[in-house]
Amino acid sequence: MTLSTALASIADAHKAIETEITALRRRITSTKQEIETIGRAPLPKEEALAKLDGVLAGFDGYAANVHALVSPTAKVGIDDLLLSRYPERTLLWAVALTMRDRLAESITEYLANKPAGLPHAAREAKLATLEASLLKLERDEEKLIEHAGAAGIEIMRRVDADPRAVLDIIES
């Protein structure tokens, strides 16, 4: 083998490794973007409305003060309501209940222009799958960087590389 042939072979190997690293890094970037997109997607309408109802249900403990106002037998005035133990919460509960339909309408309008998000359980499962896939890609990248280094080809690591991949940490 001549020197020029050896140098050409080294150059070809370097180019092949760089091509493979570039492809892996594109897949890593794409997977990270997908994780972010799924993670930031709004809840489906049904879950968002259920969340609203859950928040409103949290105020049920303050309902007695409001119920006293509409009772035909109770002698309760606004002063009694305002002087209750938690007047701001009682008033917030009363206002929120009267606005529940408007709040639900606002949620519906907001979500109408957004891509549908995954339900919570499906979102968590998809994110877990993508995170595992991302870690595998990063481990593959690290193996390739080490293989290149052993062949005398220096490849810089990404600053955002997962330390578990770089340090070959196996979680149990």
KEFI-973623 format. One record per residue (C-alpha): residue number from 1; residue in one letter; x, y, z. Coordinates in steps of 0.25 Angstrom, whole numbers, plus 5000, padded with zeros to 4 digits. Example, Ala and Ser with C-alpha at 12.3 -4.5 7.8 and 13.67 -1.06 7.14 Angstrom:
<r pos="1" code="A" X="5049" Y="4982" Z="5031"/>
<r pos="2" code="S" X="5055" Y="4996" Z="5029"/>
This chain:
<r pos="1" code="M" X="5000" Y="5000" Z="5000"/>
<r pos="2" code="T" X="5006" Y="5013" Z="4996"/>
<r pos="3" code="L" X="5005" Y="5026" Z="5005"/>
<r pos="4" code="S" X="4995" Y="5033" Z="4996"/>
<r pos="5" code="T" X="4986" Y="5020" Z="4996"/>
<r pos="6" code="A" X="4987" Y="5020" Z="5011"/>
<r pos="7" code="L" X="4984" Y="5035" Z="5013"/>
<r pos="8" code="A" X="4972" Y="5033" Z="5003"/>
<r pos="9" code="S" X="4967" Y="5022" Z="5011"/>
<r pos="10" code="I" X="4968" Y="5030" Z="5024"/>
<r pos="11" code="A" X="4961" Y="5041" Z="5018"/>
<r pos="12" code="D" X="4950" Y="5032" Z="5013"/>
<r pos="13" code="A" X="4949" Y="5026" Z="5027"/>
<r pos="14" code="H" X="4948" Y="5040" Z="5033"/>
<r pos="15" code="K" X="4938" Y="5045" Z="5023"/>
<r pos="16" code="A" X="4929" Y="5032" Z="5026"/>
<r pos="17" code="I" X="4930" Y="5034" Z="5041"/>
<r pos="18" code="E" X="4926" Y="5049" Z="5039"/>
<r pos="19" code="T" X="4914" Y="5045" Z="5030"/>
<r pos="20" code="E" X="4910" Y="5035" Z="5040"/>
<r pos="21" code="I" X="4911" Y="5045" Z="5052"/>
<r pos="22" code="T" X="4904" Y="5056" Z="5044"/>
<r pos="23" code="A" X="4892" Y="5046" Z="5041"/>
<r pos="24" code="L" X="4892" Y="5042" Z="5056"/>
<r pos="25" code="R" X="4892" Y="5056" Z="5061"/>
<r pos="26" code="R" X="4880" Y="5060" Z="5051"/>
<r pos="27" code="R" X="4872" Y="5048" Z="5057"/>
<r pos="28" code="I" X="4876" Y="5053" Z="5071"/>
<r pos="29" code="T" X="4871" Y="5067" Z="5068"/>
<r pos="30" code="S" X="4859" Y="5062" Z="5061"/>
<r pos="31" code="T" X="4855" Y="5053" Z="5074"/>
<r pos="32" code="K" X="4858" Y="5065" Z="5083"/>
<r pos="33" code="Q" X="4849" Y="5074" Z="5075"/>
<r pos="34" code="E" X="4838" Y="5063" Z="5075"/>
<r pos="35" code="I" X="4839" Y="5062" Z="5090"/>
<r pos="36" code="E" X="4838" Y="5077" Z="5092"/>
<r pos="37" code="T" X="4826" Y="5078" Z="5082"/>
<r pos="38" code="I" X="4818" Y="5067" Z="5090"/>
<r pos="39" code="G" X="4822" Y="5072" Z="5103"/>
<r pos="40" code="R" X="4817" Y="5086" Z="5100"/>
<r pos="41" code="A" X="4804" Y="5082" Z="5092"/>
<r pos="42" code="P" X="4792" Y="5086" Z="5100"/>
<r pos="43" code="L" X="4783" Y="5076" Z="5106"/>
<r pos="44" code="P" X="4771" Y="5071" Z="5098"/>
<r pos="45" code="K" X="4759" Y="5079" Z="5100"/>
<r pos="46" code="E" X="4752" Y="5068" Z="5109"/>
<r pos="47" code="E" X="4764" Y="5068" Z="5119"/>
<r pos="48" code="A" X="4765" Y="5083" Z="5119"/>
<r pos="49" code="L" X="4750" Y="5084" Z="5123"/>
<r pos="50" code="A" X="4752" Y="5073" Z="5133"/>
<r pos="51" code="K" X="4763" Y="5081" Z="5139"/>
<r pos="52" code="L" X="4755" Y="5093" Z="5140"/>
<r pos="53" code="D" X="4744" Y="5086" Z="5147"/>
<r pos="54" code="G" X="4754" Y="5080" Z="5156"/>
<r pos="55" code="V" X="4759" Y="5094" Z="5160"/>
<r pos="56" code="L" X="4745" Y="5099" Z="5162"/>
<r pos="57" code="A" X="4742" Y="5086" Z="5171"/>
<r pos="58" code="G" X="4753" Y="5091" Z="5180"/>
<r pos="59" code="F" X="4745" Y="5103" Z="5184"/>
<r pos="60" code="D" X="4733" Y="5094" Z="5188"/>
<r pos="61" code="G" X="4737" Y="5096" Z="5203"/>
<r pos="62" code="Y" X="4734" Y="5110" Z="5202"/>
<r pos="63" code="A" X="4720" Y="5108" Z="5196"/>
<r pos="64" code="A" X="4713" Y="5109" Z="5209"/>
<r pos="65" code="N" X="4715" Y="5124" Z="5210"/>
<r pos="66" code="V" X="4709" Y="5126" Z="5196"/>
<r pos="67" code="H" X="4698" Y="5116" Z="5199"/>
<r pos="68" code="A" X="4694" Y="5125" Z="5211"/>
<r pos="69" code="L" X="4692" Y="5137" Z="5202"/>
<r pos="70" code="V" X="4681" Y="5130" Z="5194"/>
<r pos="71" code="S" X="4675" Y="5123" Z="5205"/>
<r pos="72" code="P" X="4660" Y="5128" Z="5208"/>
<r pos="73" code="T" X="4662" Y="5126" Z="5223"/>
<r pos="74" code="A" X="4676" Y="5131" Z="5225"/>
<r pos="75" code="K" X="4678" Y="5145" Z="5230"/>
<r pos="76" code="V" X="4691" Y="5147" Z="5223"/>
<r pos="77" code="G" X="4696" Y="5159" Z="5216"/>
<r pos="78" code="I" X="4708" Y="5163" Z="5208"/>
<r pos="79" code="D" X="4715" Y="5167" Z="5221"/>
<r pos="80" code="D" X="4714" Y="5153" Z="5226"/>
<r pos="81" code="L" X="4720" Y="5148" Z="5214"/>
<r pos="82" code="L" X="4731" Y="5158" Z="5213"/>
<r pos="83" code="L" X="4734" Y="5155" Z="5228"/>
<r pos="84" code="S" X="4735" Y="5140" Z="5227"/>
<r pos="85" code="R" X="4748" Y="5133" Z="5229"/>
<r pos="86" code="Y" X="4752" Y="5133" Z="5215"/>
<r pos="87" code="P" X="4744" Y="5144" Z="5208"/>
<r pos="88" code="E" X="4753" Y="5144" Z="5195"/>
<r pos="89" code="R" X="4752" Y="5130" Z="5193"/>
<r pos="90" code="T" X="4737" Y="5130" Z="5195"/>
<r pos="91" code="L" X="4736" Y="5141" Z="5185"/>
<r pos="92" code="L" X="4745" Y="5135" Z="5175"/>
<r pos="93" code="W" X="4737" Y="5122" Z="5176"/>
<r pos="94" code="A" X="4724" Y="5129" Z="5174"/>
<r pos="95" code="V" X="4730" Y="5137" Z="5162"/>
<r pos="96" code="A" X="4737" Y="5125" Z="5156"/>
<r pos="97" code="L" X="4724" Y="5116" Z="5156"/>
<r pos="98" code="T" X="4716" Y="5127" Z="5149"/>
<r pos="99" code="M" X="4727" Y="5128" Z="5139"/>
<r pos="100" code="R" X="4729" Y="5113" Z="5137"/>
<r pos="101" code="D" X="4722" Y="5113" Z="5124"/>
<r pos="102" code="R" X="4730" Y="5125" Z="5119"/>
<r pos="103" code="L" X="4743" Y="5119" Z="5124"/>
<r pos="104" code="A" X="4740" Y="5106" Z="5116"/>
<r pos="105" code="E" X="4736" Y="5114" Z="5104"/>
<r pos="106" code="S" X="4750" Y="5121" Z="5105"/>
<r pos="107" code="I" X="4757" Y="5108" Z="5106"/>
<r pos="108" code="T" X="4749" Y="5102" Z="5094"/>
<r pos="109" code="E" X="4753" Y="5115" Z="5086"/>
<r pos="110" code="Y" X="4767" Y="5114" Z="5090"/>
<r pos="111" code="L" X="4769" Y="5100" Z="5086"/>
<r pos="112" code="A" X="4761" Y="5101" Z="5073"/>
<r pos="113" code="N" X="4774" Y="5107" Z="5067"/>
<r pos="114" code="K" X="4784" Y="5098" Z="5073"/>
<r pos="115" code="P" X="4788" Y="5084" Z="5068"/>
<r pos="116" code="A" X="4781" Y="5073" Z="5077"/>
<r pos="117" code="G" X="4790" Y="5069" Z="5088"/>
<r pos="118" code="L" X="4791" Y="5055" Z="5093"/>
<r pos="119" code="P" X="4783" Y="5050" Z="5105"/>
<r pos="120" code="H" X="4791" Y="5050" Z="5118"/>
<r pos="121" code="A" X="4794" Y="5035" Z="5119"/>
<r pos="122" code="A" X="4797" Y="5034" Z="5104"/>
<r pos="123" code="R" X="4806" Y="5047" Z="5105"/>
<r pos="124" code="E" X="4814" Y="5041" Z="5116"/>
<r pos="125" code="A" X="4816" Y="5027" Z="5109"/>
<r pos="126" code="K" X="4820" Y="5034" Z="5096"/>
<r pos="127" code="L" X="4830" Y="5043" Z="5103"/>
<r pos="128" code="A" X="4836" Y="5031" Z="5111"/>
<r pos="129" code="T" X="4838" Y="5024" Z="5098"/>
<r pos="130" code="L" X="4844" Y="5036" Z="5091"/>
<r pos="131" code="E" X="4853" Y="5038" Z="5103"/>
<r pos="132" code="A" X="4858" Y="5024" Z="5102"/>
<r pos="133" code="S" X="4860" Y="5025" Z="5087"/>
<r pos="134" code="L" X="4868" Y="5038" Z="5089"/>
<r pos="135" code="L" X="4877" Y="5032" Z="5100"/>
<r pos="136" code="K" X="4880" Y="5020" Z="5090"/>
<r pos="137" code="L" X="4883" Y="5030" Z="5079"/>
<r pos="138" code="E" X="4892" Y="5037" Z="5088"/>
<r pos="139" code="R" X="4899" Y="5024" Z="5093"/>
<r pos="140" code="D" X="4901" Y="5021" Z="5078"/>
<r pos="141" code="E" X="4907" Y="5034" Z="5076"/>
<r pos="142" code="E" X="4917" Y="5033" Z="5087"/>
<r pos="143" code="K" X="4921" Y="5019" Z="5082"/>
<r pos="144" code="L" X="4924" Y="5025" Z="5069"/>
<r pos="145" code="I" X="4932" Y="5036" Z="5075"/>
<r pos="146" code="E" X="4940" Y="5026" Z="5083"/>
<r pos="147" code="H" X="4942" Y="5017" Z="5071"/>
<r pos="148" code="A" X="4947" Y="5029" Z="5063"/>
<r pos="149" code="G" X="4956" Y="5034" Z="5074"/>
<r pos="150" code="A" X="4962" Y="5020" Z="5074"/>
<r pos="151" code="A" X="4965" Y="5021" Z="5059"/>
<r pos="152" code="G" X="4972" Y="5035" Z="5062"/>
<r pos="153" code="I" X="4960" Y="5043" Z="5057"/>
<r pos="154" code="E" X="4955" Y="5054" Z="5066"/>
<r pos="155" code="I" X="4940" Y="5057" Z="5067"/>
<r pos="156" code="M" X="4935" Y="5067" Z="5076"/>
<r pos="157" code="R" X="4924" Y="5064" Z="5086"/>
<r pos="158" code="R" X="4912" Y="5072" Z="5086"/>
<r pos="159" code="V" X="4911" Y="5081" Z="5098"/>
<r pos="160" code="D" X="4897" Y="5076" Z="5101"/>
<r pos="161" code="A" X="4900" Y="5061" Z="5100"/>
<r pos="162" code="D" X="4893" Y="5053" Z="5111"/>
<r pos="163" code="P" X="4904" Y="5050" Z="5122"/>
<r pos="164" code="R" X="4898" Y="5036" Z="5123"/>
<r pos="165" code="A" X="4902" Y="5033" Z="5109"/>
<r pos="166" code="V" X="4916" Y="5040" Z="5110"/>
<r pos="167" code="L" X="4919" Y="5033" Z="5123"/>
<r pos="168" code="D" X="4912" Y="5020" Z="5119"/>
<r pos="169" code="I" X="4903" Y="5020" Z="5132"/>
<r pos="170" code="I" X="4893" Y="5009" Z="5132"/>
<r pos="171" code="E" X="4881" Y="5012" Z="5140"/>
<r pos="172" code="S" X="4874" Y="5000" Z="5147"/>
